[in-house]
């Protein structure tokens, strides 16, 4: 996971464009790829493990929590898209920074999740009672 984030960051740093706006938009698109990849890595490393995020629902991480996680990331991207359409792309650099920071946080969470053992089905059913 760390290698993926480093590769995306290095690729985005090496973007050469004719205008600043074009370069900023490419950086923004690279940040979308980074945050999407990090969110998917977080979901994959959380699968079958105890979910502690109250927004996603506590218990065993599964289809419902993954759908909510994907929905939250998609909603954030849609909001950014509409704001960028309204502001003519001037906000692209700020959104790129936010997305790369979010990707870093989600990548760290995915790395942390990879060290947590999955919970058994019986343990997750006992905790719901």
PyMOL CGO cylinders between C-alpha atoms (Angstrom):
from pymol import cmd
from pymol.cgo import CYLINDER

trace = [
    CYLINDER, 0.00, 0.00, 0.00, 2.81, 2.39, 0.87, 0.3, 1, 1, 1, 1, 1, 1,
    CYLINDER, 2.81, 2.39, 0.87, 4.43, 1.74, -2.47, 0.3, 1, 1, 1, 1, 1, 1,
    CYLINDER, 4.43, 1.74, -2.47, 1.20, 2.58, -4.32, 0.3, 1, 1, 1, 1, 1, 1,
    CYLINDER, 1.20, 2.58, -4.32, 0.84, 5.91, -2.55, 0.3, 1, 1, 1, 1, 1, 1,
    CYLINDER, 0.84, 5.91, -2.55, 4.50, 6.79, -3.14, 0.3, 1, 1, 1, 1, 1, 1,
    CYLINDER, 4.50, 6.79, -3.14, 4.20, 5.88, -6.83, 0.3, 1, 1, 1, 1, 1, 1,
    CYLINDER, 4.20, 5.88, -6.83, 1.07, 8.03, -7.26, 0.3, 1, 1, 1, 1, 1, 1,
    CYLINDER, 1.07, 8.03, -7.26, 2.73, 10.94, -5.48, 0.3, 1, 1, 1, 1, 1, 1,
    CYLINDER, 2.73, 10.94, -5.48, 5.88, 10.66, -7.59, 0.3, 1, 1, 1, 1, 1, 1,
    CYLINDER, 5.88, 10.66, -7.59, 3.88, 10.42, -10.80, 0.3, 1, 1, 1, 1, 1, 1,
    CYLINDER, 3.88, 10.42, -10.80, 1.79, 13.42, -9.89, 0.3, 1, 1, 1, 1, 1, 1,
    CYLINDER, 1.79, 13.42, -9.89, 4.89, 15.42, -8.94, 0.3, 1, 1, 1, 1, 1, 1,
    CYLINDER, 4.89, 15.42, -8.94, 6.38, 14.74, -12.37, 0.3, 1, 1, 1, 1, 1, 1,
    CYLINDER, 6.38, 14.74, -12.37, 3.42, 16.07, -14.32, 0.3, 1, 1, 1, 1, 1, 1,
    CYLINDER, 3.42, 16.07, -14.32, 4.44, 18.66, -16.86, 0.3, 1, 1, 1, 1, 1, 1,
    CYLINDER, 4.44, 18.66, -16.86, 1.75, 20.73, -18.46, 0.3, 1, 1, 1, 1, 1, 1,
    CYLINDER, 1.75, 20.73, -18.46, 1.60, 23.77, -20.65, 0.3, 1, 1, 1, 1, 1, 1,
    CYLINDER, 1.60, 23.77, -20.65, -0.46, 25.83, -18.24, 0.3, 1, 1, 1, 1, 1, 1,
    CYLINDER, -0.46, 25.83, -18.24, -0.80, 25.95, -14.49, 0.3, 1, 1, 1, 1, 1, 1,
    CYLINDER, -0.80, 25.95, -14.49, -4.51, 25.19, -14.65, 0.3, 1, 1, 1, 1, 1, 1,
    CYLINDER, -4.51, 25.19, -14.65, -3.90, 22.07, -16.75, 0.3, 1, 1, 1, 1, 1, 1,
    CYLINDER, -3.90, 22.07, -16.75, -1.17, 20.94, -14.35, 0.3, 1, 1, 1, 1, 1, 1,
    CYLINDER, -1.17, 20.94, -14.35, -3.41, 21.58, -11.35, 0.3, 1, 1, 1, 1, 1, 1,
    CYLINDER, -3.41, 21.58, -11.35, -6.27, 19.62, -12.89, 0.3, 1, 1, 1, 1, 1, 1,
    CYLINDER, -6.27, 19.62, -12.89, -3.95, 16.69, -13.57, 0.3, 1, 1, 1, 1, 1, 1,
    CYLINDER, -3.95, 16.69, -13.57, -2.73, 16.84, -10.01, 0.3, 1, 1, 1, 1, 1, 1,
    CYLINDER, -2.73, 16.84, -10.01, -6.35, 16.86, -8.86, 0.3, 1, 1, 1, 1, 1, 1,
    CYLINDER, -6.35, 16.86, -8.86, -7.14, 13.81, -10.98, 0.3, 1, 1, 1, 1, 1, 1,
    CYLINDER, -7.14, 13.81, -10.98, -4.11, 12.01, -9.55, 0.3, 1, 1, 1, 1, 1, 1,
    CYLINDER, -4.11, 12.01, -9.55, -5.35, 12.86, -6.05, 0.3, 1, 1, 1, 1, 1, 1,
    CYLINDER, -5.35, 12.86, -6.05, -8.73, 11.31, -6.88, 0.3, 1, 1, 1, 1, 1, 1,
    CYLINDER, -8.73, 11.31, -6.88, -6.93, 8.13, -7.89, 0.3, 1, 1, 1, 1, 1, 1,
    CYLINDER, -6.93, 8.13, -7.89, -4.90, 8.19, -4.68, 0.3, 1, 1, 1, 1, 1, 1,
    CYLINDER, -4.90, 8.19, -4.68, -7.88, 8.67, -2.36, 0.3, 1, 1, 1, 1, 1, 1,
    CYLINDER, -7.88, 8.67, -2.36, -9.93, 6.02, -4.20, 0.3, 1, 1, 1, 1, 1, 1,
    CYLINDER, -9.93, 6.02, -4.20, -7.08, 3.52, -4.00, 0.3, 1, 1, 1, 1, 1, 1,
    CYLINDER, -7.08, 3.52, -4.00, -6.52, 4.24, -0.32, 0.3, 1, 1, 1, 1, 1, 1,
    CYLINDER, -6.52, 4.24, -0.32, -10.24, 3.89, 0.46, 0.3, 1, 1, 1, 1, 1, 1,
    CYLINDER, -10.24, 3.89, 0.46, -10.36, 0.53, -1.31, 0.3, 1, 1, 1, 1, 1, 1,
    CYLINDER, -10.36, 0.53, -1.31, -7.22, -0.62, 0.52, 0.3, 1, 1, 1, 1, 1, 1,
    CYLINDER, -7.22, -0.62, 0.52, -8.86, 0.38, 3.80, 0.3, 1, 1, 1, 1, 1, 1,
    CYLINDER, -8.86, 0.38, 3.80, -11.99, -1.58, 2.91, 0.3, 1, 1, 1, 1, 1, 1,
    CYLINDER, -11.99, -1.58, 2.91, -10.03, -4.66, 1.84, 0.3, 1, 1, 1, 1, 1, 1,
    CYLINDER, -10.03, -4.66, 1.84, -7.89, -4.72, 4.97, 0.3, 1, 1, 1, 1, 1, 1,
    CYLINDER, -7.89, -4.72, 4.97, -10.98, -4.17, 7.17, 0.3, 1, 1, 1, 1, 1, 1,
    CYLINDER, -10.98, -4.17, 7.17, -12.99, -7.04, 5.66, 0.3, 1, 1, 1, 1, 1, 1,
    CYLINDER, -12.99, -7.04, 5.66, -14.07, -9.58, 8.28, 0.3, 1, 1, 1, 1, 1, 1,
    CYLINDER, -14.07, -9.58, 8.28, -12.57, -7.62, 11.15, 0.3, 1, 1, 1, 1, 1, 1,
    CYLINDER, -12.57, -7.62, 11.15, -14.15, -5.67, 13.98, 0.3, 1, 1, 1, 1, 1, 1,
    CYLINDER, -14.15, -5.67, 13.98, -15.35, -2.23, 12.85, 0.3, 1, 1, 1, 1, 1, 1,
    CYLINDER, -15.35, -2.23, 12.85, -14.98, 0.46, 15.49, 0.3, 1, 1, 1, 1, 1, 1,
    CYLINDER, -14.98, 0.46, 15.49, -16.23, 3.42, 13.46, 0.3, 1, 1, 1, 1, 1, 1,
    CYLINDER, -16.23, 3.42, 13.46, -19.71, 4.27, 14.79, 0.3, 1, 1, 1, 1, 1, 1,
    CYLINDER, -19.71, 4.27, 14.79, -20.66, 5.90, 11.48, 0.3, 1, 1, 1, 1, 1, 1,
    CYLINDER, -20.66, 5.90, 11.48, -20.20, 2.59, 9.66, 0.3, 1, 1, 1, 1, 1, 1,
    CYLINDER, -20.20, 2.59, 9.66, -21.81, 0.55, 12.43, 0.3, 1, 1, 1, 1, 1, 1,
    CYLINDER, -21.81, 0.55, 12.43, -19.94, -1.49, 14.96, 0.3, 1, 1, 1, 1, 1, 1,
    CYLINDER, -19.94, -1.49, 14.96, -19.51, -5.20, 14.44, 0.3, 1, 1, 1, 1, 1, 1,
    CYLINDER, -19.51, -5.20, 14.44, -17.98, -7.31, 11.70, 0.3, 1, 1, 1, 1, 1, 1,
    CYLINDER, -17.98, -7.31, 11.70, -16.95, -5.31, 8.60, 0.3, 1, 1, 1, 1, 1, 1,
    CYLINDER, -16.95, -5.31, 8.60, -18.83, -6.57, 5.56, 0.3, 1, 1, 1, 1, 1, 1,
    CYLINDER, -18.83, -6.57, 5.56, -20.85, -5.56, 2.53, 0.3, 1, 1, 1, 1, 1, 1,
    CYLINDER, -20.85, -5.56, 2.53, -22.94, -2.93, 4.31, 0.3, 1, 1, 1, 1, 1, 1,
    CYLINDER, -22.94, -2.93, 4.31, -19.96, -1.12, 5.80, 0.3, 1, 1, 1, 1, 1, 1,
    CYLINDER, -19.96, -1.12, 5.80, -18.03, -1.31, 2.52, 0.3, 1, 1, 1, 1, 1, 1,
    CYLINDER, -18.03, -1.31, 2.52, -21.00, 0.18, 0.68, 0.3, 1, 1, 1, 1, 1, 1,
    CYLINDER, -21.00, 0.18, 0.68, -21.23, 3.03, 3.19, 0.3, 1, 1, 1, 1, 1, 1,
    CYLINDER, -21.23, 3.03, 3.19, -17.49, 3.68, 2.91, 0.3, 1, 1, 1, 1, 1, 1,
    CYLINDER, -17.49, 3.68, 2.91, -17.68, 3.78, -0.89, 0.3, 1, 1, 1, 1, 1, 1,
    CYLINDER, -17.68, 3.78, -0.89, -20.73, 6.03, -0.67, 0.3, 1, 1, 1, 1, 1, 1,
    CYLINDER, -20.73, 6.03, -0.67, -18.98, 8.50, 1.62, 0.3, 1, 1, 1, 1, 1, 1,
    CYLINDER, -18.98, 8.50, 1.62, -15.94, 8.74, -0.66, 0.3, 1, 1, 1, 1, 1, 1,
    CYLINDER, -15.94, 8.74, -0.66, -18.19, 9.08, -3.72, 0.3, 1, 1, 1, 1, 1, 1,
    CYLINDER, -18.19, 9.08, -3.72, -20.23, 11.83, -2.05, 0.3, 1, 1, 1, 1, 1, 1,
    CYLINDER, -20.23, 11.83, -2.05, -17.05, 13.75, -1.22, 0.3, 1, 1, 1, 1, 1, 1,
    CYLINDER, -17.05, 13.75, -1.22, -15.86, 13.44, -4.82, 0.3, 1, 1, 1, 1, 1, 1,
    CYLINDER, -15.86, 13.44, -4.82, -19.24, 14.55, -6.17, 0.3, 1, 1, 1, 1, 1, 1,
    CYLINDER, -19.24, 14.55, -6.17, -19.19, 17.59, -3.88, 0.3, 1, 1, 1, 1, 1, 1,
    CYLINDER, -19.19, 17.59, -3.88, -15.72, 18.49, -5.08, 0.3, 1, 1, 1, 1, 1, 1,
    CYLINDER, -15.72, 18.49, -5.08, -16.78, 18.08, -8.69, 0.3, 1, 1, 1, 1, 1, 1,
    CYLINDER, -16.78, 18.08, -8.69, -19.74, 20.44, -8.31, 0.3, 1, 1, 1, 1, 1, 1,
    CYLINDER, -19.74, 20.44, -8.31, -17.70, 23.01, -6.40, 0.3, 1, 1, 1, 1, 1, 1,
    CYLINDER, -17.70, 23.01, -6.40, -15.00, 22.92, -9.07, 0.3, 1, 1, 1, 1, 1, 1,
    CYLINDER, -15.00, 22.92, -9.07, -17.62, 23.45, -11.80, 0.3, 1, 1, 1, 1, 1, 1,
    CYLINDER, -17.62, 23.45, -11.80, -18.93, 26.46, -9.90, 0.3, 1, 1, 1, 1, 1, 1,
    CYLINDER, -18.93, 26.46, -9.90, -15.51, 27.97, -9.20, 0.3, 1, 1, 1, 1, 1, 1,
    CYLINDER, -15.51, 27.97, -9.20, -13.97, 27.23, -12.59, 0.3, 1, 1, 1, 1, 1, 1,
    CYLINDER, -13.97, 27.23, -12.59, -11.28, 24.88, -11.36, 0.3, 1, 1, 1, 1, 1, 1,
    CYLINDER, -11.28, 24.88, -11.36, -9.64, 27.41, -9.01, 0.3, 1, 1, 1, 1, 1, 1,
    CYLINDER, -9.64, 27.41, -9.01, -10.24, 25.07, -6.08, 0.3, 1, 1, 1, 1, 1, 1,
    CYLINDER, -10.24, 25.07, -6.08, -8.46, 22.13, -7.73, 0.3, 1, 1, 1, 1, 1, 1,
    CYLINDER, -8.46, 22.13, -7.73, -5.17, 22.68, -5.89, 0.3, 1, 1, 1, 1, 1, 1,
    CYLINDER, -5.17, 22.68, -5.89, -6.87, 22.83, -2.51, 0.3, 1, 1, 1, 1, 1, 1,
    CYLINDER, -6.87, 22.83, -2.51, -8.96, 19.75, -3.22, 0.3, 1, 1, 1, 1, 1, 1,
    CYLINDER, -8.96, 19.75, -3.22, -5.86, 17.91, -4.43, 0.3, 1, 1, 1, 1, 1, 1,
    CYLINDER, -5.86, 17.91, -4.43, -4.10, 18.67, -1.15, 0.3, 1, 1, 1, 1, 1, 1,
    CYLINDER, -4.10, 18.67, -1.15, -7.14, 17.51, 0.85, 0.3, 1, 1, 1, 1, 1, 1,
    CYLINDER, -7.14, 17.51, 0.85, -7.40, 14.34, -1.23, 0.3, 1, 1, 1, 1, 1, 1,
    CYLINDER, -7.40, 14.34, -1.23, -3.71, 13.48, -0.87, 0.3, 1, 1, 1, 1, 1, 1,
    CYLINDER, -3.71, 13.48, -0.87, -3.92, 14.08, 2.89, 0.3, 1, 1, 1, 1, 1, 1,
    CYLINDER, -3.92, 14.08, 2.89, -7.02, 11.86, 3.07, 0.3, 1, 1, 1, 1, 1, 1,
    CYLINDER, -7.02, 11.86, 3.07, -5.25, 9.20, 1.05, 0.3, 1, 1, 1, 1, 1, 1,
    CYLINDER, -5.25, 9.20, 1.05, -2.36, 9.31, 3.51, 0.3, 1, 1, 1, 1, 1, 1,
    CYLINDER, -2.36, 9.31, 3.51, -4.68, 8.90, 6.48, 0.3, 1, 1, 1, 1, 1, 1,
    CYLINDER, -4.68, 8.90, 6.48, -6.63, 6.09, 4.82, 0.3, 1, 1, 1, 1, 1, 1,
    CYLINDER, -6.63, 6.09, 4.82, -3.38, 4.40, 3.83, 0.3, 1, 1, 1, 1, 1, 1,
    CYLINDER, -3.38, 4.40, 3.83, -2.18, 4.54, 7.43, 0.3, 1, 1, 1, 1, 1, 1,
    CYLINDER, -2.18, 4.54, 7.43, -5.50, 3.08, 8.58, 0.3, 1, 1, 1, 1, 1, 1,
    CYLINDER, -5.50, 3.08, 8.58, -5.19, 0.28, 6.00, 0.3, 1, 1, 1, 1, 1, 1,
    CYLINDER, -5.19, 0.28, 6.00, -1.66, -0.45, 7.20, 0.3, 1, 1, 1, 1, 1, 1,
    CYLINDER, -1.66, -0.45, 7.20, -2.92, -0.59, 10.79, 0.3, 1, 1, 1, 1, 1, 1,
    CYLINDER, -2.92, -0.59, 10.79, -5.84, -2.83, 9.79, 0.3, 1, 1, 1, 1, 1, 1,
    CYLINDER, -5.84, -2.83, 9.79, -3.50, -5.32, 8.14, 0.3, 1, 1, 1, 1, 1, 1,
    CYLINDER, -3.50, -5.32, 8.14, -2.06, -6.20, 11.55, 0.3, 1, 1, 1, 1, 1, 1,
    CYLINDER, -2.06, -6.20, 11.55, -5.45, -6.85, 13.19, 0.3, 1, 1, 1, 1, 1, 1,
    CYLINDER, -5.45, -6.85, 13.19, -6.69, -10.46, 13.09, 0.3, 1, 1, 1, 1, 1, 1,
    CYLINDER, -6.69, -10.46, 13.09, -10.19, -11.12, 11.73, 0.3, 1, 1, 1, 1, 1, 1,
    CYLINDER, -10.19, -11.12, 11.73, -12.94, -11.94, 14.20, 0.3, 1, 1, 1, 1, 1, 1,
    CYLINDER, -12.94, -11.94, 14.20, -14.85, -15.20, 14.10, 0.3, 1, 1, 1, 1, 1, 1,
    CYLINDER, -14.85, -15.20, 14.10, -18.50, -15.28, 13.10, 0.3, 1, 1, 1, 1, 1, 1,
    CYLINDER, -18.50, -15.28, 13.10, -19.58, -16.56, 16.50, 0.3, 1, 1, 1, 1, 1, 1,
    CYLINDER, -19.58, -16.56, 16.50, -17.83, -13.66, 18.27, 0.3, 1, 1, 1, 1, 1, 1,
    CYLINDER, -17.83, -13.66, 18.27, -19.55, -11.11, 16.07, 0.3, 1, 1, 1, 1, 1, 1,
    CYLINDER, -19.55, -11.11, 16.07, -22.95, -12.73, 16.67, 0.3, 1, 1, 1, 1, 1, 1,
    CYLINDER, -22.95, -12.73, 16.67, -22.38, -12.82, 20.45, 0.3, 1, 1, 1, 1, 1, 1,
    CYLINDER, -22.38, -12.82, 20.45, -21.55, -9.11, 20.51, 0.3, 1, 1, 1, 1, 1, 1,
    CYLINDER, -21.55, -9.11, 20.51, -24.89, -8.24, 18.87, 0.3, 1, 1, 1, 1, 1, 1,
    CYLINDER, -24.89, -8.24, 18.87, -26.94, -9.89, 21.61, 0.3, 1, 1, 1, 1, 1, 1,
]
cmd.load_cgo(trace, "trace")
